């Protein structure tokens, strides 16, 4: 395995600690807002081009929440080897936070039901993608450019499969909610949609650079590796929008959309974000953090199958299986995630 670069006094950044924290805060805020503008503008352009509401909805649900991670990781990887460690921590940390923090809190508000396309297709795809990622990381060790290409091809295949299955199962709960999400989006004028896309891209790029510079500086001041900052601060911050979305969704009894967005976002983090990062700069396996964090990431994903599975009648009258995750499950995974974050910081 490749060891993380040691933190020395000579490597201390020439900027003040509080300035570094400010850069992280402003950068992450720009990332989140820029991602929202980009998705809104892209949806507006797609509507103007006559793209179906189903395709727009699936894109918004899956890609929208991963845009900040993609911008941050590619920018960080292009900057330095330290940025690559930040990118690795961000992907793994975001996937853990999406389940332990996002779905854990959502379940405490109201039980979540997993069914339809998410249970029979998307969740197995996510588990398979994580197992491929772990196998690549342990064999290389890390994710090289060939691994990035393989993951990116997997993303293309998953996207095609999503759209074809959504067309074939138009009455699926996730498909209905995804399409309704696109219908609710206002039809924008051309100039406004293009302006939103350009503004979103500008915010994503500038926010990613600011967050990357600030995060690396904070890691050096704190005497910890960049991977720790990625696993904790950056991952939590980029997962906050999913927290609000999931809580609102379960309160409206639209848990399919909440779980679908989390599973889709985690798939995008591996098959798109990690893949693009590896194409920019190969990702070594950081010493001391990779093995157990990868295992915990996979364990949290497998925990989505721990709810009682039962057969129910679907909206079209056919029977299908569904799994219910209650407050006990939510409290358990949230506690595990909090303990992992505390252990990560103390261990560093």
PAGU-650948 format. One record per residue (C-alpha): residue number from 1; residue in one letter; x, y, z. Coordinates in Angstrom, 3 decimals, padded with zeros to 6 digits. Each point is the difference from the previous one (the first is absolute). Layout:
# residues N
@num: NUM, residuo: a, c1: X, c2: Y, c3: Z
...
# end
This chain:
# residues 348
@num: 1, residuo: x, c1: 000.000, c2: 000.000, c3: 000.000
@num: 2, residuo: x, c1: 001.101, c2: 003.567, c3: -000.562
@num: 3, residuo: x, c1: 000.481, c2: 001.995, c3: 003.161
@num: 4, residuo: x, c1: -001.502, c2: 003.428, c3: 000.475
@num: 5, residuo: x, c1: 002.401, c2: 002.900, c3: -000.202
@num: 6, residuo: x, c1: 001.114, c2: 000.986, c3: 003.501
@num: 7, residuo: x, c1: -001.017, c2: 003.334, c3: 001.441
@num: 8, residuo: x, c1: 003.005, c2: 002.104, c3: 000.881
@num: 9, residuo: x, c1: 000.567, c2: 003.524, c3: 001.202
@num: 10, residuo: x, c1: 001.566, c2: 000.845, c3: -003.322
@num: 11, residuo: x, c1: -003.186, c2: -000.994, c3: -001.782
@num: 12, residuo: x, c1: -002.169, c2: 002.322, c3: 002.080
@num: 13, residuo: x, c1: -002.059, c2: 002.243, c3: -002.271
@num: 14, residuo: x, c1: 000.828, c2: 003.692, c3: -000.178
@num: 15, residuo: x, c1: -003.607, c2: 000.946, c3: 000.767
@num: 16, residuo: x, c1: -001.622, c2: 000.468, c3: 003.389
@num: 17, residuo: x, c1: -001.992, c2: -002.857, c3: 001.573
@num: 18, residuo: x, c1: -003.196, c2: 002.032, c3: 000.144
@num: 19, residuo: x, c1: 000.446, c2: 000.994, c3: -003.629
@num: 20, residuo: x, c1: 000.338, c2: -003.713, c3: -000.824
@num: 21, residuo: x, c1: -003.220, c2: -000.809, c3: 001.862
@num: 22, residuo: x, c1: -001.697, c2: 002.885, c3: -001.781
@num: 23, residuo: x, c1: 001.125, c2: -001.335, c3: -003.372
@num: 24, residuo: x, c1: -001.447, c2: -003.422, c3: 000.827
@num: 25, residuo: x, c1: -003.313, c2: 001.509, c3: 001.119
@num: 26, residuo: x, c1: -000.382, c2: 002.354, c3: -002.960
@num: 27, residuo: x, c1: 001.200, c2: -002.636, c3: -002.439
@num: 28, residuo: x, c1: -002.472, c2: -002.640, c3: 001.200
@num: 29, residuo: x, c1: -002.864, c2: 002.519, c3: -000.059
@num: 30, residuo: x, c1: 000.922, c2: 000.930, c3: -003.588
@num: 31, residuo: x, c1: 000.141, c2: -003.699, c3: -000.922
@num: 32, residuo: x, c1: -003.475, c2: -000.721, c3: 001.341
@num: 33, residuo: x, c1: -001.604, c2: 003.122, c3: -001.497
@num: 34, residuo: x, c1: 001.845, c2: -000.462, c3: -003.289
@num: 35, residuo: x, c1: -001.197, c2: -003.589, c3: -000.251
@num: 36, residuo: x, c1: -003.598, c2: 001.158, c3: 000.472
@num: 37, residuo: x, c1: 000.331, c2: 002.671, c3: -002.696
@num: 38, residuo: x, c1: 001.637, c2: -002.432, c3: -002.413
@num: 39, residuo: x, c1: -002.704, c2: -002.645, c3: 000.398
@num: 40, residuo: x, c1: -002.831, c2: 002.563, c3: -000.264
@num: 41, residuo: x, c1: 001.479, c2: 001.509, c3: -003.144
@num: 42, residuo: x, c1: 000.746, c2: -003.383, c3: -001.563
@num: 43, residuo: x, c1: -003.566, c2: -001.151, c3: 000.665
@num: 44, residuo: x, c1: -001.268, c2: 003.198, c3: -001.631
@num: 45, residuo: x, c1: 002.128, c2: -000.565, c3: -003.105
@num: 46, residuo: x, c1: -001.094, c2: -003.649, c3: -000.178
@num: 47, residuo: x, c1: -003.657, c2: 001.062, c3: 000.125
@num: 48, residuo: x, c1: 000.590, c2: 002.502, c3: -002.789
@num: 49, residuo: x, c1: 001.598, c2: -002.762, c3: -002.100
@num: 50, residuo: x, c1: -003.001, c2: -002.267, c3: 000.541
@num: 51, residuo: x, c1: 001.706, c2: -002.531, c3: 002.283
@num: 52, residuo: x, c1: -002.544, c2: -002.139, c3: 001.856
@num: 53, residuo: x, c1: -000.916, c2: 000.828, c3: 003.567
@num: 54, residuo: x, c1: 000.988, c2: -003.520, c3: 001.018
@num: 55, residuo: x, c1: 003.582, c2: 000.378, c3: -001.223
@num: 56, residuo: x, c1: 000.310, c2: 003.468, c3: 001.574
@num: 57, residuo: x, c1: -001.381, c2: -001.254, c3: 003.297
@num: 58, residuo: x, c1: 002.363, c2: -002.962, c3: 000.202
@num: 59, residuo: x, c1: 002.936, c2: 002.279, c3: -000.833
@num: 60, residuo: x, c1: -000.967, c2: 002.577, c3: 002.635
@num: 61, residuo: x, c1: -000.474, c2: -002.665, c3: 002.684
@num: 62, residuo: x, c1: 003.272, c2: -001.814, c3: -000.695
@num: 63, residuo: x, c1: 002.445, c2: 002.594, c3: -001.306
@num: 64, residuo: x, c1: -001.159, c2: 003.149, c3: 001.759
@num: 65, residuo: x, c1: 001.285, c2: -000.962, c3: 003.439
@num: 66, residuo: x, c1: 003.376, c2: -001.201, c3: -001.345
@num: 67, residuo: x, c1: 000.988, c2: 003.153, c3: -001.917
@num: 68, residuo: x, c1: 001.800, c2: 001.592, c3: 003.008
@num: 69, residuo: x, c1: 002.022, c2: -003.164, c3: 000.648
@num: 70, residuo: x, c1: 000.915, c2: -000.269, c3: -003.701
@num: 71, residuo: x, c1: 001.199, c2: 003.607, c3: -000.219
@num: 72, residuo: x, c1: 001.930, c2: -000.181, c3: 003.275
@num: 73, residuo: x, c1: 001.677, c2: -003.338, c3: -000.718
@num: 74, residuo: x, c1: 001.089, c2: 000.756, c3: -003.566
@num: 75, residuo: x, c1: 001.337, c2: 003.418, c3: 001.023
@num: 76, residuo: x, c1: 001.817, c2: -001.437, c3: 003.021
@num: 77, residuo: x, c1: 001.488, c2: -002.886, c3: -002.001
@num: 78, residuo: x, c1: 001.282, c2: 002.368, c3: -002.667
@num: 79, residuo: x, c1: 001.699, c2: 002.159, c3: 002.639
@num: 80, residuo: x, c1: 002.237, c2: -002.384, c3: 001.952
@num: 81, residuo: x, c1: 000.413, c2: -003.497, c3: 001.522
@num: 82, residuo: x, c1: -001.396, c2: 001.455, c3: 003.233
@num: 83, residuo: x, c1: -003.135, c2: 000.910, c3: -001.938
@num: 84, residuo: x, c1: -000.355, c2: -003.623, c3: -001.116
@num: 85, residuo: x, c1: -000.060, c2: -001.133, c3: 003.634
@num: 86, residuo: x, c1: -002.684, c2: 002.597, c3: 000.686
@num: 87, residuo: x, c1: -001.975, c2: -001.350, c3: -002.970
@num: 88, residuo: x, c1: 000.238, c2: -003.612, c3: 001.225
@num: 89, residuo: x, c1: -001.226, c2: 001.010, c3: 003.452
@num: 90, residuo: x, c1: -002.823, c2: 002.049, c3: -001.488
@num: 91, residuo: x, c1: -001.409, c2: -002.870, c3: -002.098
@num: 92, residuo: x, c1: 000.176, c2: -002.610, c3: 002.764
@num: 93, residuo: x, c1: -001.127, c2: 002.476, c3: 002.678
@num: 94, residuo: x, c1: -002.934, c2: 001.236, c3: -002.090
@num: 95, residuo: x, c1: -001.220, c2: -003.553, c3: -000.624
@num: 96, residuo: x, c1: 000.161, c2: -000.758, c3: 003.737
@num: 97, residuo: x, c1: -001.693, c2: 003.288, c3: 000.933
@num: 98, residuo: x, c1: -002.773, c2: -000.495, c3: -002.566
@num: 99, residuo: x, c1: -001.089, c2: -003.196, c3: 001.772
@num: 100, residuo: x, c1: 001.068, c2: 000.508, c3: 003.623
@num: 101, residuo: x, c1: -000.867, c2: 003.702, c3: 000.291
@num: 102, residuo: x, c1: -002.600, c2: 000.662, c3: -002.722
@num: 103, residuo: x, c1: -002.117, c2: -003.170, c3: 000.146
@num: 104, residuo: x, c1: 000.684, c2: -000.439, c3: 003.726
@num: 105, residuo: x, c1: -001.517, c2: 003.412, c3: 000.791
@num: 106, residuo: x, c1: -002.810, c2: -000.524, c3: -002.519
@num: 107, residuo: x, c1: -000.989, c2: -003.286, c3: 001.678
@num: 108, residuo: x, c1: -000.168, c2: 001.735, c3: 003.381
@num: 109, residuo: x, c1: -002.593, c2: 002.358, c3: -001.500
@num: 110, residuo: x, c1: -002.059, c2: -002.764, c3: -001.632
@num: 111, residuo: x, c1: 000.612, c2: -003.640, c3: -001.025
@num: 112, residuo: x, c1: 001.354, c2: -000.443, c3: -003.536
@num: 113, residuo: x, c1: -001.300, c2: -002.600, c3: -002.437
@num: 114, residuo: x, c1: 002.339, c2: -001.321, c3: -002.708
@num: 115, residuo: x, c1: -001.777, c2: -001.615, c3: -002.930
@num: 116, residuo: x, c1: -000.287, c2: -000.202, c3: -003.763
@num: 117, residuo: x, c1: 002.979, c2: 000.890, c3: -002.161
@num: 118, residuo: x, c1: 002.146, c2: 001.083, c3: 002.963
@num: 119, residuo: x, c1: -000.323, c2: -003.359, c3: 001.799
@num: 120, residuo: x, c1: 000.154, c2: -002.328, c3: -002.994
@num: 121, residuo: x, c1: 002.579, c2: 001.849, c3: -002.113
@num: 122, residuo: x, c1: 001.689, c2: 003.170, c3: 001.290
@num: 123, residuo: x, c1: 001.104, c2: -001.285, c3: 003.402
@num: 124, residuo: x, c1: 001.600, c2: -003.184, c3: -001.449
@num: 125, residuo: x, c1: 001.726, c2: 002.204, c3: -002.608
@num: 126, residuo: x, c1: 001.405, c2: 002.223, c3: 002.761
@num: 127, residuo: x, c1: 001.266, c2: -002.990, c3: 001.983
@num: 128, residuo: x, c1: 001.609, c2: -001.394, c3: -003.157
@num: 129, residuo: x, c1: 001.636, c2: 003.354, c3: -000.812
@num: 130, residuo: x, c1: 001.403, c2: 000.292, c3: 003.524
@num: 131, residuo: x, c1: 001.382, c2: -003.543, c3: -000.139
@num: 132, residuo: x, c1: 001.675, c2: 000.734, c3: -003.357
@num: 133, residuo: x, c1: 001.451, c2: 003.207, c3: 001.438
@num: 134, residuo: x, c1: 001.363, c2: -001.827, c3: 003.054
@num: 135, residuo: x, c1: 001.479, c2: -002.790, c3: -002.158
@num: 136, residuo: x, c1: 001.710, c2: 002.566, c3: -002.246
@num: 137, residuo: x, c1: 001.265, c2: 001.981, c3: 002.994
@num: 138, residuo: x, c1: 001.536, c2: -003.071, c3: 001.647
@num: 139, residuo: x, c1: 001.520, c2: -001.518, c3: -003.139
@num: 140, residuo: x, c1: 001.695, c2: 003.081, c3: -001.468
@num: 141, residuo: x, c1: 000.112, c2: 001.385, c3: 002.832
@num: 142, residuo: x, c1: -002.204, c2: 002.959, c3: -000.795
@num: 143, residuo: x, c1: -002.010, c2: 001.012, c3: -003.061
@num: 144, residuo: x, c1: 002.151, c2: 000.523, c3: -003.113
@num: 145, residuo: x, c1: -001.094, c2: 001.459, c3: -003.337
@num: 146, residuo: x, c1: -001.040, c2: -003.409, c3: -001.346
@num: 147, residuo: x, c1: -002.168, c2: -000.464, c3: 003.076
@num: 148, residuo: x, c1: -001.496, c2: 003.437, c3: -000.640
@num: 149, residuo: x, c1: -000.899, c2: -000.993, c3: -003.556
@num: 150, residuo: x, c1: -001.623, c2: -003.235, c3: 001.216
@num: 151, residuo: x, c1: -002.069, c2: 001.881, c3: 002.585
@num: 152, residuo: x, c1: -001.033, c2: 002.617, c3: -002.570
@num: 153, residuo: x, c1: -001.165, c2: -002.711, c3: -002.429
@num: 154, residuo: x, c1: -002.020, c2: -001.420, c3: 002.898
@num: 155, residuo: x, c1: -001.625, c2: 003.412, c3: 000.492
@num: 156, residuo: x, c1: -001.059, c2: 000.124, c3: -003.642
@num: 157, residuo: x, c1: -001.462, c2: -003.496, c3: 000.258
@num: 158, residuo: x, c1: -001.879, c2: 000.811, c3: 003.218
@num: 159, residuo: x, c1: -001.442, c2: 003.203, c3: -001.515
@num: 160, residuo: x, c1: -001.307, c2: -001.880, c3: -003.040
@num: 161, residuo: x, c1: -001.435, c2: -002.731, c3: 002.238
@num: 162, residuo: x, c1: -001.720, c2: 002.599, c3: 002.215
@num: 163, residuo: x, c1: -001.748, c2: 001.683, c3: -002.898
@num: 164, residuo: x, c1: -001.065, c2: -003.225, c3: -001.734
@num: 165, residuo: x, c1: -001.358, c2: -001.504, c3: 003.202
@num: 166, residuo: x, c1: -001.793, c2: 003.230, c3: 000.866
@num: 167, residuo: x, c1: -001.727, c2: -000.104, c3: -003.398
@num: 168, residuo: x, c1: -000.913, c2: -003.664, c3: 000.469
@num: 169, residuo: x, c1: -001.243, c2: 000.568, c3: 003.587
@num: 170, residuo: x, c1: -001.742, c2: 003.352, c3: -000.373
@num: 171, residuo: x, c1: -002.129, c2: -000.711, c3: 003.089
@num: 172, residuo: x, c1: 003.021, c2: -000.536, c3: 002.262
@num: 173, residuo: x, c1: -000.138, c2: 002.278, c3: 003.064
@num: 174, residuo: x, c1: 003.440, c2: 001.518, c3: -000.592
@num: 175, residuo: x, c1: -000.720, c2: 000.551, c3: -003.704
@num: 176, residuo: x, c1: -003.257, c2: 001.813, c3: 000.780
@num: 177, residuo: x, c1: 001.611, c2: 002.235, c3: 002.611
@num: 178, residuo: x, c1: 003.044, c2: 000.726, c3: -002.187
@num: 179, residuo: x, c1: -002.179, c2: 001.033, c3: -002.941
@num: 180, residuo: x, c1: -002.244, c2: 002.131, c3: 002.210
@num: 181, residuo: x, c1: 003.125, c2: 001.776, c3: 001.258
@num: 182, residuo: x, c1: 000.836, c2: 001.028, c3: -003.558
@num: 183, residuo: x, c1: -003.563, c2: 001.098, c3: -000.717
@num: 184, residuo: x, c1: 000.029, c2: 002.292, c3: 003.046
@num: 185, residuo: x, c1: 003.107, c2: 001.792, c3: -001.327
@num: 186, residuo: x, c1: -000.986, c2: 003.252, c3: -001.775
@num: 187, residuo: x, c1: 000.658, c2: 000.331, c3: -003.726
@num: 188, residuo: x, c1: 002.768, c2: 002.588, c3: -000.261
@num: 189, residuo: x, c1: 000.794, c2: 002.326, c3: -002.872
@num: 190, residuo: x, c1: 003.071, c2: -000.917, c3: -002.026
@num: 191, residuo: x, c1: 002.149, c2: 002.870, c3: 001.239
@num: 192, residuo: x, c1: -000.910, c2: -000.680, c3: 003.622
@num: 193, residuo: x, c1: 000.710, c2: -003.737, c3: -000.233
@num: 194, residuo: x, c1: 003.367, c2: 000.570, c3: -001.682
@num: 195, residuo: x, c1: 000.880, c2: 002.703, c3: 002.544
@num: 196, residuo: x, c1: -000.781, c2: -002.368, c3: 002.869
@num: 197, residuo: x, c1: 002.201, c2: -002.722, c3: -001.498
@num: 198, residuo: x, c1: 002.929, c2: 002.383, c3: -000.510
@num: 199, residuo: x, c1: -000.437, c2: 001.528, c3: 003.460
@num: 200, residuo: x, c1: -000.234, c2: -003.454, c3: 001.556
@num: 201, residuo: x, c1: 003.169, c2: -001.149, c3: -001.745
@num: 202, residuo: x, c1: 001.860, c2: 003.139, c3: 001.102
@num: 203, residuo: x, c1: -001.078, c2: -000.488, c3: 003.611
@num: 204, residuo: x, c1: 000.859, c2: -003.698, c3: -000.081
@num: 205, residuo: x, c1: 003.509, c2: 000.599, c3: -001.333
@num: 206, residuo: x, c1: 000.813, c2: 002.974, c3: 002.236
@num: 207, residuo: x, c1: -001.602, c2: -001.619, c3: 003.043
@num: 208, residuo: x, c1: 001.853, c2: -003.248, c3: -000.619
@num: 209, residuo: x, c1: 003.344, c2: 001.790, c3: -000.182
@num: 210, residuo: x, c1: -000.671, c2: 002.036, c3: 003.148
@num: 211, residuo: x, c1: -001.191, c2: -003.046, c3: 001.954
@num: 212, residuo: x, c1: 002.987, c2: -002.051, c3: -001.153
@num: 213, residuo: x, c1: 002.576, c2: 002.654, c3: 000.973
@num: 214, residuo: x, c1: -001.695, c2: 000.592, c3: 003.351
@num: 215, residuo: x, c1: -000.433, c2: -003.697, c3: 000.802
@num: 216, residuo: x, c1: 003.640, c2: -000.862, c3: -000.725
@num: 217, residuo: x, c1: 001.126, c2: 002.974, c3: 002.121
@num: 218, residuo: x, c1: -002.275, c2: -000.975, c3: 002.901
@num: 219, residuo: x, c1: 001.316, c2: -003.582, c3: -000.164
@num: 220, residuo: x, c1: 003.571, c2: 001.255, c3: 000.217
@num: 221, residuo: x, c1: -000.773, c2: 002.359, c3: 002.885
@num: 222, residuo: x, c1: -001.831, c2: -002.794, c3: 001.871
@num: 223, residuo: x, c1: 002.793, c2: -002.488, c3: -000.649
@num: 224, residuo: x, c1: -002.254, c2: -002.552, c3: -001.713
@num: 225, residuo: x, c1: -000.074, c2: -001.406, c3: -003.506
@num: 226, residuo: x, c1: -002.206, c2: 001.478, c3: -002.703
@num: 227, residuo: x, c1: -001.918, c2: -003.277, c3: -000.185
@num: 228, residuo: x, c1: -001.292, c2: 000.627, c3: 003.550
@num: 229, residuo: x, c1: -001.327, c2: 003.438, c3: -000.978
@num: 230, residuo: x, c1: -001.670, c2: -001.577, c3: -003.025
@num: 231, residuo: x, c1: -001.573, c2: -002.763, c3: 002.091
@num: 232, residuo: x, c1: -001.399, c2: 002.428, c3: 002.576
@num: 233, residuo: x, c1: -000.420, c2: 003.733, c3: -000.662
@num: 234, residuo: x, c1: -000.287, c2: -000.031, c3: -003.788
@num: 235, residuo: x, c1: -002.137, c2: -003.163, c3: -000.163
@num: 236, residuo: x, c1: -002.434, c2: 001.280, c3: 002.632
@num: 237, residuo: x, c1: -000.325, c2: 003.404, c3: -001.653
@num: 238, residuo: x, c1: -000.701, c2: -001.433, c3: -003.459
@num: 239, residuo: x, c1: -002.616, c2: -002.363, c3: 001.496
@num: 240, residuo: x, c1: -002.022, c2: 002.713, c3: 001.757
@num: 241, residuo: x, c1: -002.329, c2: 000.622, c3: -003.002
@num: 242, residuo: x, c1: -000.891, c2: -003.706, c3: -000.015
@num: 243, residuo: x, c1: -000.936, c2: 000.238, c3: 003.696
@num: 244, residuo: x, c1: -002.590, c2: 002.699, c3: -000.691
@num: 245, residuo: x, c1: -001.279, c2: -001.767, c3: -003.134
@num: 246, residuo: x, c1: -000.365, c2: -003.377, c3: 001.742
@num: 247, residuo: x, c1: -001.736, c2: 001.392, c3: 003.102
@num: 248, residuo: x, c1: -002.487, c2: 001.973, c3: -002.124
@num: 249, residuo: x, c1: -000.605, c2: -003.022, c3: -002.244
@num: 250, residuo: x, c1: -000.783, c2: -002.419, c3: 002.845
@num: 251, residuo: x, c1: -002.295, c2: 002.549, c3: 001.667
@num: 252, residuo: x, c1: -001.927, c2: 000.136, c3: -003.293
@num: 253, residuo: x, c1: -000.024, c2: -003.843, c3: -000.084
@num: 254, residuo: x, c1: 002.271, c2: -000.015, c3: -003.077
@num: 255, residuo: x, c1: 002.703, c2: -002.219, c3: 001.467
@num: 256, residuo: x, c1: 000.644, c2: -001.594, c3: -003.426
@num: 257, residuo: x, c1: 001.405, c2: 003.309, c3: -001.188
@num: 258, residuo: x, c1: 002.112, c2: 000.437, c3: 003.155
@num: 259, residuo: x, c1: 001.598, c2: -003.453, c3: -000.231
@num: 260, residuo: x, c1: 000.261, c2: 000.165, c3: -003.785
@num: 261, residuo: x, c1: 001.842, c2: 003.323, c3: 000.174
@num: 262, residuo: x, c1: 002.475, c2: -001.342, c3: 002.580
@num: 263, residuo: x, c1: 000.657, c2: -003.261, c3: -001.856
@num: 264, residuo: x, c1: 000.280, c2: 001.854, c3: -003.315
@num: 265, residuo: x, c1: 002.348, c2: 002.592, c3: 001.491
@num: 266, residuo: x, c1: 002.245, c2: -002.721, c3: 001.470
@num: 267, residuo: x, c1: 000.101, c2: -001.778, c3: -003.359
@num: 268, residuo: x, c1: 000.972, c2: 003.252, c3: -001.721
@num: 269, residuo: x, c1: 002.694, c2: 000.640, c3: 002.622
@num: 270, residuo: x, c1: 001.720, c2: -003.279, c3: -000.914
@num: 271, residuo: x, c1: -000.728, c2: -000.434, c3: -003.707
@num: 272, residuo: x, c1: 000.293, c2: 003.661, c3: -001.028
@num: 273, residuo: x, c1: 001.716, c2: 002.121, c3: 002.664
@num: 274, residuo: x, c1: 002.684, c2: -002.535, c3: 000.940
@num: 275, residuo: x, c1: 000.448, c2: -001.015, c3: -003.641
@num: 276, residuo: x, c1: 000.549, c2: 003.579, c3: -001.229
@num: 277, residuo: x, c1: 002.362, c2: 000.666, c3: 002.916
@num: 278, residuo: x, c1: 002.103, c2: -003.054, c3: -000.889
@num: 279, residuo: x, c1: 000.176, c2: 001.089, c3: -003.645
@num: 280, residuo: x, c1: 001.424, c2: 003.356, c3: 001.094
@num: 281, residuo: x, c1: 002.495, c2: -001.537, c3: 002.443
@num: 282, residuo: x, c1: 000.260, c2: -003.636, c3: 001.208
@num: 283, residuo: x, c1: -001.310, c2: -000.375, c3: 003.558
@num: 284, residuo: x, c1: 002.345, c2: -001.850, c3: 002.392
@num: 285, residuo: x, c1: -001.441, c2: -001.843, c3: 002.981
@num: 286, residuo: x, c1: 000.765, c2: 002.253, c3: 002.997
@num: 287, residuo: x, c1: 001.914, c2: -001.781, c3: 002.733
@num: 288, residuo: x, c1: -001.845, c2: -000.559, c3: 003.270
@num: 289, residuo: x, c1: -003.507, c2: 001.050, c3: -001.049
@num: 290, residuo: x, c1: -000.992, c2: -001.878, c3: -003.136
@num: 291, residuo: x, c1: -000.595, c2: -003.601, c3: 001.071
@num: 292, residuo: x, c1: -002.391, c2: 000.572, c3: 002.881
@num: 293, residuo: x, c1: -001.808, c2: 002.954, c3: -001.601
@num: 294, residuo: x, c1: -000.714, c2: -002.015, c3: -003.152
@num: 295, residuo: x, c1: -001.324, c2: -002.904, c3: 002.085
@num: 296, residuo: x, c1: -002.231, c2: 002.305, c3: 002.061
@num: 297, residuo: x, c1: -001.319, c2: 001.636, c3: -003.188
@num: 298, residuo: x, c1: -001.007, c2: -003.415, c3: -001.365
@num: 299, residuo: x, c1: -001.435, c2: -001.110, c3: 003.372
@num: 300, residuo: x, c1: -002.250, c2: 003.076, c3: 000.214
@num: 301, residuo: x, c1: -001.279, c2: -000.713, c3: -003.518
@num: 302, residuo: x, c1: -000.701, c2: -003.651, c3: 000.844
@num: 303, residuo: x, c1: -001.864, c2: 001.201, c3: 003.101
@num: 304, residuo: x, c1: -002.745, c2: 001.295, c3: -002.311
@num: 305, residuo: x, c1: -001.053, c2: -003.660, c3: -000.347
@num: 306, residuo: x, c1: -000.369, c2: -000.483, c3: 003.764
@num: 307, residuo: x, c1: -003.601, c2: 001.201, c3: 000.130
@num: 308, residuo: x, c1: -002.830, c2: -002.556, c3: 000.009
@num: 309, residuo: x, c1: -000.777, c2: -000.963, c3: -003.623
@num: 310, residuo: x, c1: -003.604, c2: -000.772, c3: -000.859
@num: 311, residuo: x, c1: -002.119, c2: -000.460, c3: -003.123
@num: 312, residuo: x, c1: -002.462, c2: 002.784, c3: -000.811
@num: 313, residuo: x, c1: -002.345, c2: 000.883, c3: -002.867
@num: 314, residuo: x, c1: 001.431, c2: 002.734, c3: -002.247
@num: 315, residuo: x, c1: -001.914, c2: 002.869, c3: -001.596
@num: 316, residuo: x, c1: -000.651, c2: -002.003, c3: -003.176
@num: 317, residuo: x, c1: -001.431, c2: -002.930, c3: 001.944
@num: 318, residuo: x, c1: 003.115, c2: -002.188, c3: -000.227
@num: 319, residuo: x, c1: 001.662, c2: -001.311, c3: 003.136
@num: 320, residuo: x, c1: 003.520, c2: 001.152, c3: 000.839
@num: 321, residuo: x, c1: 002.369, c2: -000.102, c3: 002.944
@num: 322, residuo: x, c1: 000.661, c2: 002.966, c3: 002.249
@num: 323, residuo: x, c1: 002.229, c2: 000.629, c3: 003.002
@num: 324, residuo: x, c1: -000.864, c2: 002.369, c3: 002.859
@num: 325, residuo: x, c1: 002.713, c2: 001.803, c3: 001.949
@num: 326, residuo: x, c1: -001.292, c2: 001.304, c3: 003.328
@num: 327, residuo: x, c1: 001.249, c2: 002.372, c3: 002.678
@num: 328, residuo: x, c1: 002.100, c2: -002.725, c3: 001.663
@num: 329, residuo: x, c1: 001.874, c2: -000.512, c3: -003.277
@num: 330, residuo: x, c1: 000.425, c2: 003.750, c3: -000.451
@num: 331, residuo: x, c1: 001.319, c2: 000.485, c3: 003.521
@num: 332, residuo: x, c1: 002.418, c2: -002.916, c3: -000.395
@num: 333, residuo: x, c1: 001.595, c2: 001.089, c3: -003.286
@num: 334, residuo: x, c1: 000.142, c2: 003.634, c3: 001.158
@num: 335, residuo: x, c1: 001.798, c2: -001.065, c3: 003.184
@num: 336, residuo: x, c1: 002.442, c2: -002.140, c3: -001.989
@num: 337, residuo: x, c1: 000.722, c2: 002.877, c3: -002.380
@num: 338, residuo: x, c1: 000.593, c2: 002.462, c3: 002.881
@num: 339, residuo: x, c1: 002.363, c2: -002.464, c3: 001.716
@num: 340, residuo: x, c1: 001.898, c2: -000.526, c3: -003.260
@num: 341, residuo: x, c1: 000.434, c2: 003.771, c3: -000.408
@num: 342, residuo: x, c1: 001.229, c2: 000.366, c3: 003.583
@num: 343, residuo: x, c1: 002.393, c2: -002.932, c3: -000.399
@num: 344, residuo: x, c1: 001.310, c2: 001.439, c3: -003.278
@num: 345, residuo: x, c1: 000.858, c2: 003.319, c3: 001.667
@num: 346, residuo: x, c1: 001.477, c2: -001.538, c3: 003.173
@num: 347, residuo: x, c1: 002.029, c2: -002.512, c3: -002.025
@num: 348, residuo: x, c1: 001.465, c2: 002.800, c3: -002.082
# end
